[in-house]
Amino acid sequence: MLQEAHPNVFATTVSHTTRERRPGEVEGQSYFYVSRDKFESLIRQHTFVEHTEFNGNLYGTSKQTVIDQTAKGSTVILDIEMEGVKQLKQELLKPNPPIRPRFVFIQPPSFEVLEERLRGRGTETESSIQKRLNQAKAELEYAQTGAHDIIITNRDLTEAFKELENFIFTTV
């Protein structure tokens, strides 16, 4: 939504994953699909700004994709999990960190609403829903530690989006 509203300001990156490609997904647009061995090799080569494992699959954002977008003058939006936030926070402790991220956590109005939204999609198995809910619980708890610059509650999409824009464009 942010990228659509401000196409000349923001850009997203294409992540790497070990997950199987789903119907309709396109290599290099949806993800860069690689084997687990290749992904683990990329981790050892310090290719990623962040990476994590979810549901038995590895996901990561390469440094090069961030560099490519910033070279075009774009501000990069990373949609990352808690582990990615932790990794980026560790990078900030190093001298002259290559990026200076701001951390936004968008939370549901309640855990029950989140479960309702996940079930409402109709795209997840019960097992997948339970895994996502368990991950969400950990993410919500982590958000309460002060790890993010702002927490936005998504009760209403339009209002949450306005709050996000206000944070981005009026705070330094």
PyMOL commands that set and color helices and strands:
alter all, ss='L'
color gray80, all
select helices_A, chain A and resi 2-5+36-44+63-71+82-92+111-121+126-143+157-170
alter helices_A, ss='H'
color red, helices_A
select strands_A, chain A and resi 10-12+16-17+32-33+48-54+57-62+75-77+104-107+150-153
alter strands_A, ss='S'
color yellow, strands_A
deselect
rebuild
show_as cartoon
